[in-house]
Each structure stands twice: as C-alpha cells, then as structure tokens.
Amino acid sequence: MGADKSELLQGTLDLLILKTVAMGPIHGYAISKRIQQISNDVLRVQQGSLYPALHRLEERKLLNAEWREAESGREAKFYSLTAKGRKQLGAEESDWERISEAIGLVLRSSQL
C-alpha cells in the first residue's frame, strides 16, 4: 500500500486478520504469511503490528486462542473466530465493500 507496503490502517489489519482466521484455526506467523501470499506479496504484516492486533481482537472476544503444537513441532498460539468475531467480520466486510465502491466512484469521476 503506497511506498511502504507494510503499513496498514488498524481497522484494515483487523479485517484482514479476521478474514484469514475465518478460514480455520491458525497461528500468528501463519496469519502473516497467508495474508502476504494471498495478496501476491503486496501486503506484509510485521510482527510489531500483528501481535498487538491479535491481542486486541482476543480482548474484544472476536478471537479465541489456544496453545497447540504447530507444524514445526513447537507450541504456538492458534486463533479461531468466535461467534461475535464472525458477526463482526460480516459487518466489516459489508462496510469495506461500501467504502471501496464509494472511493472507486470518486476515482473514476471525470468531473474532479
């Protein structure tokens, strides 16, 4: 996004995390890698942004977290959506669609 691909607005990062976790239980590092892969390497979430966001979403009861063994054999905290998180994701996706359509209208306008 822009010159520095790593900077995401907090609300956008939360939406990306919720959407990624909705695909199934996943640990923090894998969330970051999945976002990067799905976005064709455009979006990169740094650990300094990711883990505070995960903690914030967990505190808001949008994510559950439990310690499990990861593919590497090490213990990792796996995140899954709560019912509240699934509802929040739906609302945020609707808001994002509405806002991105409105921005698109402005950008495509020939009257500016």
C-alpha positions as CSV (number, residue, x, y, z in Angstrom):
1,M,0.0,0.0,0.0
2,G,1.8,3.1,-1.2
3,A,5.6,3.4,-0.9
4,D,5.7,1.4,2.4
5,K,3.8,-1.8,1.8
6,S,4.0,-2.8,5.4
7,E,1.7,0.0,6.7
8,L,-1.9,-0.9,7.1
9,L,-4.6,1.1,8.8
10,Q,-5.6,-0.6,12.1
11,G,-9.2,-1.3,11.1
12,T,-8.0,-2.8,7.8
13,L,-5.5,-5.0,9.6
14,D,-8.2,-6.2,11.9
15,L,-10.4,-7.1,8.9
16,L,-7.6,-9.0,7.2
17,I,-6.8,-10.9,10.4
18,L,-10.5,-11.8,11.0
19,K,-10.9,-12.9,7.3
20,T,-7.7,-15.0,7.5
21,V,-8.7,-16.7,10.8
22,A,-12.2,-17.4,9.4
23,M,-10.5,-19.9,7.0
24,G,-9.7,-22.1,10.0
25,P,-7.6,-22.2,13.2
26,I,-4.2,-20.7,12.5
27,H,-1.2,-19.3,14.4
28,G,0.2,-15.8,14.3
29,Y,3.1,-16.3,12.0
30,A,1.0,-18.3,9.5
31,I,-1.6,-15.4,9.5
32,S,1.1,-13.0,8.4
33,K,2.4,-15.4,5.7
34,R,-1.2,-16.2,4.4
35,I,-2.0,-12.5,4.1
36,Q,1.3,-12.0,2.2
37,Q,0.7,-14.9,-0.1
38,I,-3.0,-14.2,-0.9
39,S,-2.2,-10.6,-1.6
40,N,0.6,-11.6,-4.1
41,D,3.3,-10.2,-1.7
42,V,1.7,-6.7,-1.7
43,L,0.5,-6.8,2.0
44,R,3.1,-7.6,4.6
45,V,2.1,-7.6,8.2
46,Q,5.0,-7.0,10.6
47,Q,5.1,-8.8,13.9
48,G,5.1,-5.5,15.7
49,S,1.6,-4.8,14.2
50,L,0.3,-8.4,14.1
51,Y,0.6,-9.5,17.7
52,P,-0.8,-6.3,19.3
53,A,-3.8,-6.6,16.8
54,L,-4.3,-10.3,17.7
55,H,-4.2,-9.4,21.4
56,R,-6.7,-6.6,20.9
57,L,-9.1,-8.9,18.9
58,E,-8.8,-11.5,21.6
59,E,-9.6,-9.0,24.3
60,R,-12.6,-7.8,22.3
61,K,-13.8,-11.5,22.3
62,L,-13.6,-11.7,18.5
63,L,-10.9,-14.4,18.6
64,N,-10.3,-17.4,20.7
65,A,-6.8,-18.6,21.3
66,E,-5.3,-21.9,22.5
67,W,-1.8,-23.3,22.7
68,R,-1.2,-26.2,20.3
69,E,1.7,-27.9,18.6
70,A,2.5,-26.2,15.2
71,E,3.8,-27.9,12.1
72,S,7.3,-27.1,13.3
73,G,6.7,-29.2,16.4
74,R,6.8,-26.1,18.6
75,E,4.0,-24.8,20.7
76,A,2.1,-21.9,19.1
77,K,-1.0,-19.9,20.0
78,F,-3.7,-20.8,17.4
79,Y,-6.5,-18.4,16.8
80,S,-10.1,-19.1,15.7
81,L,-13.1,-16.9,15.3
82,T,-15.8,-16.6,18.0
83,A,-19.5,-16.2,17.1
84,K,-19.0,-12.5,17.9
85,G,-15.9,-12.4,15.6
86,R,-17.9,-14.0,12.7
87,K,-20.6,-11.4,13.1
88,Q,-18.0,-8.6,13.2
89,L,-16.3,-9.9,10.1
90,G,-19.6,-9.8,8.2
91,A,-20.3,-6.2,9.2
92,E,-16.7,-5.1,8.4
93,E,-16.8,-6.8,5.0
94,S,-20.0,-5.0,4.2
95,D,-18.6,-1.7,5.3
96,W,-15.4,-2.3,3.3
97,E,-17.4,-3.1,0.1
98,R,-19.5,0.1,0.6
99,I,-16.5,2.3,1.2
100,S,-14.3,0.8,-1.5
101,E,-17.2,1.3,-4.0
102,A,-17.6,4.9,-3.0
103,I,-13.8,5.5,-3.3
104,G,-13.9,3.9,-6.7
105,L,-16.7,6.2,-7.8
106,V,-14.6,9.2,-6.8
107,L,-11.5,7.9,-8.5
108,R,-13.4,7.2,-11.7
109,S,-15.1,10.5,-11.7
110,S,-14.1,12.8,-14.7
111,Q,-15.6,15.9,-13.0
112,L,-12.8,16.4,-10.5
